Amino acid sequence: MNGQVEFKPAAHDDGGPAFPISDPQSTHATAMAASIHIEDPVERERAYILARAAAVIGMTLRDYFAAQALPAVVASASWRDLEFKPVNGLSAMENNALCAYQQADAMLKVRSA
């Protein structure tokens, strides 16, 4: 996709933006950086719009919750699990990330209750 930012709506509740960028100059600069080397005007505008939308949204609350949960997930993992052996087709690091996102999903569920 020529280095363009792909904006995809969340497949499930992501909690919305955690730290959106509200400064128009910053979002414009981010979008320009993503679109400046694209020759086709239509594709350049599309890349600009997608990059600006992604910049405005910033990190989702789900991502933030997962990042906060990850240290506890890693700390609770046994050292044997940190040998990066595949478990259910996932490495130990991928399993830790999956657990962190499961914790984040639980936090969002309780938050919305």
N, CA, C and O atoms as a Tinker XYZ file with bonds, in Angstrom:
   452  protein
     1  N      0.813000   -1.191000    0.000000    73     2
     2  CA     0.000000    0.000000    0.000000    64     1     3
     3  C      0.857000    1.255000    0.000000    63     2     4     5
     4  O      0.379000    2.318000    0.397000    81     3
     5  N      2.073000    1.167000   -0.420000    73     3     6
     6  CA     2.980000    2.302000   -0.582000    64     5     7
     7  C      3.214000    3.077000    0.711000    63     6     8     9
     8  O      3.321000    4.303000    0.681000    81     7
     9  N      3.295000    2.385000    1.837000    73     7    10
    10  CA     3.559000    3.051000    3.100000    64     9    11
    11  C      2.386000    3.836000    3.656000    63    10    12    13
    12  O      2.547000    4.607000    4.602000    81    11
    13  N      1.210000    3.650000    3.081000    73    11    14
    14  CA     0.037000    4.377000    3.535000    64    13    15
    15  C     -0.500000    3.747000    4.809000    63    14    16    17
    16  O     -0.319000    2.553000    5.046000    81    15
    17  N     -1.140000    4.533000    5.603000    73    15    18
    18  CA    -1.779000    4.041000    6.812000    64    17    19
    19  C     -3.144000    3.497000    6.437000    63    18    20    21
    20  O     -3.936000    4.188000    5.797000    81    19
    21  N     -3.423000    2.275000    6.829000    73    19    22
    22  CA    -4.726000    1.674000    6.561000    64    21    23
    23  C     -5.608000    1.851000    7.790000    63    22    24    25
    24  O     -5.255000    1.394000    8.877000    81    23
    25  N     -6.729000    2.497000    7.629000    73    23    26
    26  CA    -7.656000    2.706000    8.726000    64    25    27
    27  C     -8.772000    1.698000    8.598000    63    26    28    29
    28  O     -9.476000    1.661000    7.589000    81    27
    29  N     -8.937000    0.871000    9.632000    73    27    30
    30  CA    -9.997000   -0.125000    9.641000    64    29    31
    31  C    -10.813000    0.046000   10.914000    63    30    32    33
    32  O    -10.252000    0.169000   12.002000    81    31
    33  N    -12.130000    0.054000   10.782000    73    31    34
    34  CA   -12.936000    0.131000   11.994000    64    33    35
    35  C    -12.729000   -1.115000   12.850000    63    34    36    37
    36  O    -12.443000   -2.193000   12.329000    81    35
    37  N    -12.873000   -0.965000   14.145000    73    35    38
    38  CA   -12.682000   -2.084000   15.061000    64    37    39
    39  C    -13.762000   -3.131000   14.826000    63    38    40    41
    40  O    -14.920000   -2.803000   14.567000    81    39
    41  N    -13.361000   -4.411000   14.920000    73    39    42
    42  CA   -14.300000   -5.504000   14.751000    64    41    43
    43  C    -15.159000   -5.680000   16.000000    63    42    44    45
    44  O    -16.197000   -6.340000   15.950000    81    43
    45  N    -14.740000   -5.105000   17.102000    73    43    46
    46  CA   -15.467000   -5.200000   18.371000    64    45    47
    47  C    -15.244000   -3.908000   19.139000    63    46    48    49
    48  O    -14.566000   -3.001000   18.658000    81    47
    49  N    -15.805000   -3.831000   20.305000    73    47    50
    50  CA   -15.680000   -2.620000   21.118000    64    49    51
    51  C    -14.224000   -2.372000   21.479000    63    50    52    53
    52  O    -13.608000   -3.179000   22.175000    81    51
    53  N    -13.674000   -1.262000   21.009000    73    51    54
    54  CA   -12.285000   -0.923000   21.340000    64    53    55
    55  C    -12.206000    0.197000   22.363000    63    54    56    57
    56  O    -11.116000    0.660000   22.695000    81    55
    57  N    -13.350000    0.633000   22.862000    73    55    58
    58  CA   -13.377000    1.666000   23.886000    64    57    59
    59  C    -13.245000    3.074000   23.345000    63    58    60    61
    60  O    -13.350000    4.037000   24.104000    81    59
    61  N    -13.019000    3.214000   22.059000    73    59    62
    62  CA   -12.837000    4.539000   21.481000    64    61    63
    63  C    -11.435000    5.069000   21.708000    63    62    64    65
    64  O    -10.584000    4.364000   22.251000    81    63
    65  N    -11.187000    6.297000   21.301000    73    63    66
    66  CA    -9.851000    6.872000   21.425000    64    65    67
    67  C     -9.433000    7.061000   22.882000    63    66    68    69
    68  O    -10.223000    7.519000   23.707000    81    67
    69  N     -8.195000    6.709000   23.189000    73    67    70
    70  CA    -7.653000    6.937000   24.530000    64    69    71
    71  C     -6.926000    8.276000   24.581000    63    70    72    73
    72  O     -7.094000    9.041000   25.531000    81    71
    73  N     -6.129000    8.556000   23.573000    73    71    74
    74  CA    -5.351000    9.796000   23.525000    64    73    75
    75  C     -5.435000   10.395000   22.122000    63    74    76    77
    76  O     -4.432000   10.423000   21.408000    81    75
    77  N     -6.606000   10.871000   21.714000    73    75    78
    78  CA    -6.718000   11.425000   20.359000    64    77    79
    79  C     -5.872000   12.685000   20.203000    63    78    80    81
    80  O     -5.642000   13.425000   21.159000    81    79
    81  N     -5.423000   12.905000   18.988000    73    79    82
    82  CA    -4.666000   14.118000   18.686000    64    81    83
    83  C     -5.681000   15.177000   18.262000    63    82    84    85
    84  O     -6.378000   15.008000   17.261000    81    83
    85  N     -5.763000   16.248000   19.012000    73    83    86
    86  CA    -6.741000   17.281000   18.680000    64    85    87
    87  C     -6.114000   18.481000   17.989000    63    86    88    89
    88  O     -6.825000   19.351000   17.486000    81    87
    89  N     -4.799000   18.533000   17.960000    73    87    90
    90  CA    -4.113000   19.654000   17.326000    64    89    91
    91  C     -4.161000   19.503000   15.803000    63    90    92    93
    92  O     -3.558000   18.574000   15.266000    81    91
    93  N     -4.865000   20.394000   15.095000    73    91    94
    94  CA    -5.003000   20.264000   13.641000    64    93    95
    95  C     -3.667000   20.281000   12.892000    63    94    96    97
    96  O     -3.524000   19.615000   11.867000    81    95
    97  N     -2.694000   21.034000   13.396000    73    95    98
    98  CA    -1.403000   21.098000   12.711000    64    97    99
    99  C     -0.666000   19.765000   12.802000    63    98   100   101
   100  O     -0.015000   19.347000   11.844000    81    99
   101  N     -0.766000   19.097000   13.949000    73    99   102
   102  CA    -0.116000   17.795000   14.110000    64   101   103
   103  C     -0.766000   16.736000   13.229000    63   102   104   105
   104  O     -0.077000   15.932000   12.601000    81   103
   105  N     -2.102000   16.739000   13.187000    73   103   106
   106  CA    -2.775000   15.744000   12.351000    64   105   107
   107  C     -2.499000   16.012000   10.874000    63   106   108   109
   108  O     -2.350000   15.074000   10.092000    81   107
   109  N     -2.432000   17.273000   10.491000    73   107   110
   110  CA    -2.118000   17.621000    9.098000    64   109   111
   111  C     -0.697000   17.164000    8.751000    63   110   112   113
   112  O     -0.471000   16.595000    7.683000    81   111
   113  N      0.244000   17.408000    9.639000    73   111   114
   114  CA     1.634000   17.000000    9.380000    64   113   115
   115  C      1.750000   15.493000    9.251000    63   114   116   117
   116  O      2.465000   15.000000    8.379000    81   115
   117  N      1.058000   14.755000   10.105000    73   115   118
   118  CA     1.076000   13.294000   10.041000    64   117   119
   119  C      0.486000   12.813000    8.725000    63   118   120   121
   120  O      1.042000   11.925000    8.079000    81   119
   121  N     -0.636000   13.395000    8.326000    73   119   122
   122  CA    -1.294000   13.000000    7.081000    64   121   123
   123  C     -0.451000   13.366000    5.863000    63   122   124   125
   124  O     -0.382000   12.594000    4.907000    81   123
   125  N      0.184000   14.521000    5.885000    73   123   126
   126  CA     1.047000   14.926000    4.766000    64   125   127
   127  C      2.225000   13.967000    4.620000    63   126   128   129
   128  O      2.599000   13.599000    3.506000    81   127
   129  N      2.805000   13.565000    5.742000    73   127   130
   130  CA     3.938000   12.644000    5.698000    64   129   131
   131  C      3.541000   11.315000    5.065000    63   130   132   133
   132  O      4.351000   10.687000    4.384000    81   131
   133  N      2.315000   10.888000    5.281000    73   131   134
   134  CA     1.855000    9.612000    4.727000    64   133   135
   135  C      1.479000    9.705000    3.255000    63   134   136   137
   136  O      1.409000    8.686000    2.567000    81   135
   137  N      1.237000   10.916000    2.769000    73   135   138
   138  CA     0.727000   11.046000    1.404000    64   137   139
   139  C      1.633000   11.806000    0.446000    63   138   140   141
   140  O      1.348000   11.859000   -0.750000    81   139
   141  N      2.688000   12.379000    0.927000    73   139   142
   142  CA     3.480000   13.313000    0.130000    64   141   143
   143  C      4.139000   12.693000   -1.111000    63   142   144   145
   144  O      4.306000   13.381000   -2.118000    81   143
   145  N      4.510000   11.432000   -1.060000    73   143   146
   146  CA     5.226000   10.824000   -2.183000    64   145   147
   147  C      4.311000   10.058000   -3.138000    63   146   148   149
   148  O      4.798000    9.347000   -4.018000    81   147
   149  N      3.028000   10.189000   -2.981000    73   147   150
   150  CA     2.079000    9.497000   -3.857000    64   149   151
   151  C      1.750000   10.419000   -5.025000    63   150   152   153
   152  O      1.304000   11.550000   -4.834000    81   151
   153  N      1.976000    9.922000   -6.227000    73   151   154
   154  CA     1.806000   10.739000   -7.440000    64   153   155
   155  C      0.339000   10.941000   -7.831000    63   154   156   157
   156  O     -0.073000   12.055000   -8.155000    81   155
   157  N     -0.436000    9.874000   -7.798000    73   155   158
   158  CA    -1.833000    9.948000   -8.214000    64   157   159
   159  C     -2.622000   10.814000   -7.230000    63   158   160   161
   160  O     -2.653000   10.519000   -6.035000    81   159
   161  N     -3.269000   11.895000   -7.729000    73   159   162
   162  CA    -3.968000   12.813000   -6.827000    64   161   163
   163  C     -5.093000   12.146000   -6.027000    63   162   164   165
   164  O     -5.301000   12.479000   -4.861000    81   163
   165  N     -5.806000   11.225000   -6.635000    73   163   166
   166  CA    -6.898000   10.552000   -5.937000    64   165   167
   167  C     -6.343000    9.672000   -4.821000    63   166   168   169
   168  O     -6.856000    9.689000   -3.702000    81   167
   169  N     -5.301000    8.906000   -5.122000    73   167   170
   170  CA    -4.676000    8.052000   -4.111000    64   169   171
   171  C     -4.000000    8.890000   -3.016000    63   170   172   173
   172  O     -4.013000    8.524000   -1.840000    81   171
   173  N     -3.409000   10.021000   -3.426000    73   171   174
   174  CA    -2.776000   10.897000   -2.442000    64   173   175
   175  C     -3.810000   11.441000   -1.462000    63   174   176   177
   176  O     -3.571000   11.470000   -0.255000    81   175
   177  N     -4.968000   11.877000   -1.984000    73   175   178
   178  CA    -6.024000   12.394000   -1.105000    64   177   179
   179  C     -6.573000   11.287000   -0.209000    63   178   180   181
   180  O     -6.851000   11.509000    0.969000    81   179
   181  N     -6.724000   10.089000   -0.781000    73   179   182
   182  CA    -7.216000    8.951000    0.007000    64   181   183
   183  C     -6.235000    8.650000    1.140000    63   182   184   185
   184  O     -6.647000    8.448000    2.283000    81   183
   185  N     -4.943000    8.619000    0.826000    73   183   186
   186  CA    -3.930000    8.346000    1.851000    64   185   187
   187  C     -3.928000    9.437000    2.915000    63   186   188   189
   188  O     -3.773000    9.155000    4.103000    81   187
   189  N     -4.099000   10.677000    2.485000    73   187   190
   190  CA    -4.143000   11.807000    3.431000    64   189   191
   191  C     -5.311000   11.648000    4.398000    63   190   192   193
   192  O     -5.149000   11.784000    5.611000    81   191
   193  N     -6.488000   11.360000    3.850000    73   191   194
   194  CA    -7.688000   11.231000    4.678000    64   193   195
   195  C     -7.554000   10.075000    5.662000    63   194   196   197
   196  O     -7.883000   10.220000    6.840000    81   195
   197  N     -7.074000    8.926000    5.185000    73   195   198
   198  CA    -6.913000    7.767000    6.070000    64   197   199
   199  C     -5.879000    8.027000    7.165000    63   198   200   201
   200  O     -6.089000    7.670000    8.325000    81   199
   201  N     -4.769000    8.646000    6.789000    73   199   202
   202  CA    -3.724000    8.928000    7.773000    64   201   203
   203  C     -4.191000    9.965000    8.787000    63   202   204   205
   204  O     -3.865000    9.864000    9.969000    81   203
   205  N     -4.934000   10.937000    8.345000    73   203   206
   206  CA    -5.445000   11.962000    9.267000    64   205   207
   207  C     -6.458000   11.352000   10.231000    63   206   208   209
   208  O     -6.457000   11.661000   11.423000    81   207
   209  N     -7.323000   10.482000    9.704000    73   207   210
   210  CA    -8.303000    9.814000   10.567000    64   209   211
   211  C     -7.602000    8.961000   11.615000    63   210   212   213
   212  O     -7.989000    8.966000   12.783000    81   211
   213  N     -6.577000    8.232000   11.202000    73   211   214
   214  CA    -5.835000    7.387000   12.148000    64   213   215
   215  C     -5.114000    8.237000   13.184000    63   214   216   217
   216  O     -5.045000    7.854000   14.352000    81   215
   217  N     -4.576000    9.378000   12.780000    73   215   218
   218  CA    -3.864000   10.256000   13.711000    64   217   219
   219  C     -4.821000   10.889000   14.722000    63   218   220   221
   220  O     -4.492000   11.014000   15.902000    81   219
   221  N     -5.979000   11.277000   14.265000    73   219   222
   222  CA    -6.951000   11.895000   15.154000    64   221   223
   223  C     -7.420000   10.900000   16.205000    63   222   224   225
   224  O     -7.591000   11.257000   17.371000    81   223
   225  N     -7.626000    9.660000   15.800000    73   223   226
   226  CA    -8.097000    8.636000   16.723000    64   225   227
   227  C     -7.024000    8.292000   17.744000    63   226   228   229
   228  O     -7.321000    8.154000   18.931000    81   227
   229  N     -5.794000    8.152000   17.302000    73   227   230
   230  CA    -4.719000    7.790000   18.221000    64   229   231
   231  C     -4.887000    6.379000   18.739000    63   230   232   233
   232  O     -5.516000    5.544000   18.088000    81   231
   233  N     -4.334000    6.109000   19.897000    73   231   234
   234  CA    -4.417000    4.798000   20.528000    64   233   235
   235  C     -5.837000    4.569000   21.044000    63   234   236   237
   236  O     -6.466000    5.482000   21.580000    81   235
   237  N     -6.335000    3.345000   20.878000    73   235   238
   238  CA    -7.650000    3.039000   21.421000    64   237   239
   239  C     -7.536000    2.735000   22.913000    63   238   240   241
   240  O     -6.466000    2.400000   23.421000    81   239
   241  N     -8.652000    2.861000   23.583000    73   239   242
   242  CA    -8.681000    2.538000   25.000000    64   241   243
   243  C     -8.356000    1.060000   25.213000    63   242   244   245
   244  O     -7.736000    0.700000   26.214000    81   243
   245  N     -8.768000    0.203000   24.279000    73   243   246
   246  CA    -8.448000   -1.227000   24.358000    64   245   247
   247  C     -6.936000   -1.438000   24.313000    63   246   248   249
   248  O     -6.389000   -2.217000   25.094000    81   247
   249  N     -6.262000   -0.738000   23.390000    73   247   250
   250  CA    -4.800000   -0.832000   23.308000    64   249   251
   251  C     -4.146000   -0.354000   24.599000    63   250   252   253
   252  O     -3.193000   -0.965000   25.083000    81   251
   253  N     -4.658000    0.733000   25.149000    73   251   254
   254  CA    -4.104000    1.280000   26.388000    64   253   255
   255  C     -4.274000    0.294000   27.536000    63   254   256   257
   256  O     -3.335000    0.041000   28.290000    81   255
   257  N     -5.484000   -0.265000   27.664000    73   255   258
   258  CA    -5.717000   -1.246000   28.717000    64   257   259
   259  C     -4.802000   -2.464000   28.544000    63   258   260   261
   260  O     -4.255000   -2.973000   29.523000    81   259
   261  N     -4.637000   -2.930000   27.303000    73   259   262
   262  CA    -3.776000   -4.086000   27.051000    64   261   263
   263  C     -2.325000   -3.769000   27.412000    63   262   264   265
   264  O     -1.623000   -4.611000   27.972000    81   263
   265  N     -1.882000   -2.568000   27.093000    73   263   266
   266  CA    -0.507000   -2.168000   27.422000    64   265   267
   267  C     -0.310000   -2.114000   28.936000    63   266   268   269
   268  O      0.760000   -2.452000   29.442000    81   267
   269  N     -1.339000   -1.690000   29.647000    73   267   270
   270  CA    -1.247000   -1.636000   31.106000    64   269   271
   271  C     -1.275000   -3.035000   31.718000    63   270   272   273
   272  O     -0.649000   -3.272000   32.751000    81   271
   273  N     -1.992000   -3.956000   31.092000    73   271   274
   274  CA    -2.108000   -5.327000   31.609000    64   273   275
   275  C     -0.886000   -6.181000   31.266000    63   274   276   277
   276  O     -0.579000   -7.132000   31.986000    81   275
   277  N     -0.194000   -5.858000   30.191000    73   275   278
   278  CA     0.896000   -6.710000   29.707000    64   277   279
   279  C      1.994000   -6.976000   30.741000    63   278   280   281
   280  O      2.421000   -8.124000   30.863000    81   279
   281  N      2.472000   -5.982000   31.489000    73   279   282
   282  CA     3.515000   -6.296000   32.479000    64   281   283
   283  C      3.079000   -7.357000   33.495000    63   282   284   285
   284  O      3.875000   -8.219000   33.867000    81   283
   285  N      1.836000   -7.301000   33.939000    73   283   286
   286  CA     1.348000   -8.306000   34.888000    64   285   287
   287  C      1.243000   -9.675000   34.228000    63   286   288   289
   288  O      1.534000  -10.695000   34.852000    81   287
   289  N      0.827000   -9.695000   32.963000    73   287   290
   290  CA     0.735000  -10.963000   32.236000    64   289   291
   291  C      2.116000  -11.584000   32.094000    63   290   292   293
   292  O      2.292000  -12.778000   32.333000    81   291
   293  N      3.092000  -10.780000   31.706000    73   291   294
   294  CA     4.458000  -11.279000   31.529000    64   293   295
   295  C      5.038000  -11.711000   32.873000    63   294   296   297
   296  O      5.701000  -12.745000   32.952000    81   295
   297  N      4.800000  -10.940000   33.920000    73   295   298
   298  CA     5.328000  -11.281000   35.242000    64   297   299
   299  C      4.733000  -12.578000   35.763000    63   298   300   301
   300  O      5.396000  -13.314000   36.495000    81   299
   301  N      3.497000  -12.864000   35.397000    73   299   302
   302  CA     2.860000  -14.081000   35.889000    64   301   303
   303  C      3.189000  -15.302000   35.039000    63   302   304   305
   304  O      2.918000  -16.431000   35.447000    81   303
   305  N      3.769000  -15.089000   33.864000    73   303   306
   306  CA     4.155000  -16.219000   33.006000    64   305   307
   307  C      5.360000  -16.922000   33.616000    63   306   308   309
   308  O      6.249000  -16.284000   34.179000    81   307
   309  N      5.377000  -18.222000   33.497000    73   307   310
   310  CA     6.526000  -18.952000   34.037000    64   309   311
   311  C      7.724000  -18.761000   33.107000    63   310   312   313
   312  O      7.558000  -18.496000   31.917000    81   311
   313  N      8.922000  -18.898000   33.653000    73   311   314
   314  CA    10.123000  -18.725000   32.838000    64   313   315
   315  C     10.182000  -19.765000   31.739000    63   314   316   317
   316  O     10.748000  -19.516000   30.675000    81   315
   317  N      9.601000  -20.929000   31.988000    73   315   318
   318  CA     9.584000  -21.979000   30.967000    64   317   319
   319  C      8.820000  -21.495000   29.731000    63   318   320   321
   320  O      9.188000  -21.818000   28.602000    81   319
   321  N      7.753000  -20.719000   29.954000    73   319   322
   322  CA     6.952000  -20.228000   28.841000    64   321   323
   323  C      7.678000  -19.169000   28.027000    63   322   324   325
   324  O      7.296000  -18.897000   26.889000    81   323
   325  N      8.707000  -18.575000   28.586000    73   323   326
   326  CA     9.409000  -17.500000   27.884000    64   325   327
   327  C     10.495000  -18.020000   26.945000    63   326   328   329
   328  O     11.315000  -17.247000   26.449000    81   327
   329  N     10.497000  -19.316000   26.705000    73   327   330
   330  CA    11.475000  -19.893000   25.780000    64   329   331
   331  C     11.037000  -19.728000   24.323000    63   330   332   333
   332  O     11.703000  -20.222000   23.413000    81   331
   333  N      9.929000  -19.040000   24.106000    73   331   334
   334  CA     9.418000  -18.737000   22.766000    64   333   335
   335  C      9.061000  -19.987000   21.976000    63   334   336   337
   336  O      9.185000  -20.020000   20.752000    81   335
   337  N      8.616000  -21.019000   22.694000    73   335   338
   338  CA     8.136000  -22.214000   22.022000    64   337   339
   339  C      6.700000  -21.963000   21.574000    63   338   340   341
   340  O      5.929000  -21.323000   22.289000    81   339
   341  N      6.337000  -22.463000   20.394000    73   339   342
   342  CA     4.954000  -22.284000   19.942000    64   341   343
   343  C      3.967000  -23.012000   20.861000    63   342   344   345
   344  O      4.186000  -24.165000   21.231000    81   343
   345  N      2.894000  -22.334000   21.217000    73   343   346
   346  CA     1.800000  -22.917000   21.981000    64   345   347
   347  C      0.538000  -22.603000   21.200000    63   346   348   349
   348  O      0.202000  -21.436000   20.999000    81   347
   349  N     -0.155000  -23.627000   20.763000    73   347   350
   350  CA    -1.348000  -23.437000   19.928000    64   349   351
   351  C     -1.023000  -22.590000   18.695000    63   350   352   353
   352  O     -1.846000  -21.789000   18.254000    81   351
   353  N      0.157000  -22.769000   18.153000    73   351   354
   354  CA     0.561000  -22.029000   16.962000    64   353   355
   355  C      1.077000  -20.633000   17.239000    63   354   356   357
   356  O      1.478000  -19.931000   16.311000    81   355
   357  N      1.075000  -20.210000   18.506000    73   355   358
   358  CA     1.542000  -18.879000   18.868000    64   357   359
   359  C      2.791000  -18.986000   19.729000    63   358   360   361
   360  O      2.921000  -19.911000   20.531000    81   359
   361  N      3.706000  -18.044000   19.563000    73   359   362
   362  CA     4.884000  -18.004000   20.429000    64   361   363
   363  C      4.458000  -17.553000   21.819000    63   362   364   365
   364  O      3.338000  -17.077000   22.002000    81   363
   365  N      5.331000  -17.697000   22.781000    73   363   366
   366  CA     5.029000  -17.255000   24.144000    64   365   367
   367  C      4.719000  -15.762000   24.162000    63   366   368   369
   368  O      3.820000  -15.323000   24.880000    81   367
   369  N      5.450000  -14.989000   23.385000    73   367   370
   370  CA     5.209000  -13.537000   23.340000    64   369   371
   371  C      3.823000  -13.244000   22.765000    63   370   372   373
   372  O      3.118000  -12.366000   23.262000    81   371
   373  N      3.435000  -13.971000   21.729000    73   371   374
   374  CA     2.106000  -13.766000   21.147000    64   373   375
   375  C      1.010000  -14.181000   22.127000    63   374   376   377
   376  O     -0.027000  -13.524000   22.215000    81   375
   377  N      1.238000  -15.272000   22.864000    73   375   378
   378  CA     0.274000  -15.689000   23.882000    64   377   379
   379  C      0.140000  -14.637000   24.978000    63   378   380   381
   380  O     -0.964000  -14.371000   25.451000    81   379
   381  N      1.259000  -14.038000   25.383000    73   379   382
   382  CA     1.212000  -12.968000   26.390000    64   381   383
   383  C      0.394000  -11.789000   25.874000    63   382   384   385
   384  O     -0.420000  -11.226000   26.607000    81   383
   385  N      0.609000  -11.417000   24.620000    73   383   386
   386  CA    -0.140000  -10.301000   24.030000    64   385   387
   387  C     -1.629000  -10.639000   23.963000    63   386   388   389
   388  O     -2.477000   -9.796000   24.252000    81   387
   389  N     -1.937000  -11.875000   23.582000    73   387   390
   390  CA    -3.331000  -12.310000   23.528000    64   389   391
   391  C     -3.978000  -12.218000   24.907000    63   390   392   393
   392  O     -5.109000  -11.750000   25.033000    81   391
   393  N     -3.273000  -12.657000   25.928000    73   391   394
   394  CA    -3.790000  -12.570000   27.304000    64   393   395
   395  C     -4.015000  -11.116000   27.710000    63   394   396   397
   396  O     -5.013000  -10.802000   28.358000    81   395
   397  N     -3.107000  -10.238000   27.339000    73   395   398
   398  CA    -3.244000   -8.821000   27.680000    64   397   399
   399  C     -4.490000   -8.236000   27.018000    63   398   400   401
   400  O     -5.217000   -7.464000   27.644000    81   399
   401  N     -4.744000   -8.594000   25.761000    73   399   402
   402  CA    -5.938000   -8.098000   25.085000    64   401   403
   403  C     -7.209000   -8.724000   25.649000    63   402   404   405
   404  O     -8.255000   -8.075000   25.676000    81   403
   405  N     -7.133000   -9.967000   26.096000    73   403   406
   406  CA    -8.292000  -10.575000   26.751000    64   405   407
   407  C     -8.604000   -9.831000   28.049000    63   406   408   409
   408  O     -9.769000   -9.609000   28.378000    81   407
   409  N     -7.567000   -9.452000   28.778000    73   407   410
   410  CA    -7.763000   -8.666000   30.005000    64   409   411
   411  C     -8.372000   -7.310000   29.658000    63   410   412   413
   412  O     -9.275000   -6.835000   30.347000    81   411
   413  N     -7.879000   -6.692000   28.591000    73   411   414
   414  CA    -8.413000   -5.395000   28.165000    64   413   415
   415  C     -9.887000   -5.522000   27.792000    63   414   416   417
   416  O    -10.693000   -4.660000   28.141000    81   415
   417  N    -10.241000   -6.592000   27.086000    73   415   418
   418  CA   -11.642000   -6.805000   26.710000    64   417   419
   419  C    -12.524000   -6.960000   27.945000    63   418   420   421
   420  O    -13.643000   -6.450000   27.991000    81   419
   421  N    -12.002000   -7.674000   28.948000    73   419   422
   422  CA   -12.744000   -7.828000   30.198000    64   421   423
   423  C    -12.929000   -6.481000   30.892000    63   422   424   425
   424  O    -13.992000   -6.201000   31.447000    81   423
   425  N    -11.896000   -5.656000   30.859000    73   423   426
   426  CA   -11.977000   -4.330000   31.478000    64   425   427
   427  C    -13.022000   -3.468000   30.754000    63   426   428   429
   428  O    -13.791000   -2.757000   31.400000    81   427
   429  N    -13.049000   -3.529000   29.436000    73   427   430
   430  CA   -14.040000   -2.759000   28.676000    64   429   431
   431  C    -15.451000   -3.258000   28.954000    63   430   432   433
   432  O    -16.387000   -2.463000   29.036000    81   431
   433  N    -15.609000   -4.575000   29.100000    73   431   434
   434  CA   -16.917000   -5.137000   29.377000    64   433   435
   435  C    -17.432000   -4.660000   30.736000    63   434   436   437
   436  O    -18.591000   -4.263000   30.861000    81   435
   437  N    -16.576000   -4.701000   31.741000    73   435   438
   438  CA   -16.976000   -4.249000   33.075000    64   437   439
   439  C    -17.234000   -2.750000   33.070000    63   438   440   441
   440  O    -18.152000   -2.267000   33.734000    81   439
   441  N    -16.428000   -2.024000   32.326000    73   439   442
   442  CA   -16.583000   -0.569000   32.255000    64   441   443
   443  C    -17.918000   -0.174000   31.658000    63   442   444   445
   444  O    -18.528000    0.804000   32.090000    81   443
   445  N    -18.382000   -0.931000   30.663000    73   443   446
   446  CA   -19.633000   -0.574000   29.988000    64   445   447
   447  C    -20.863000   -1.121000   30.706000    63   446   448   449
   448  O    -21.991000   -0.789000   30.341000    81   447
   449  N    -20.658000   -1.952000   31.718000    73   447   450
   450  CA   -21.806000   -2.551000   32.443000    64   449   451
   451  C    -22.470000   -1.543000   33.357000    63   450   452
   452  O    -23.442000   -1.872000   34.037000    81   451
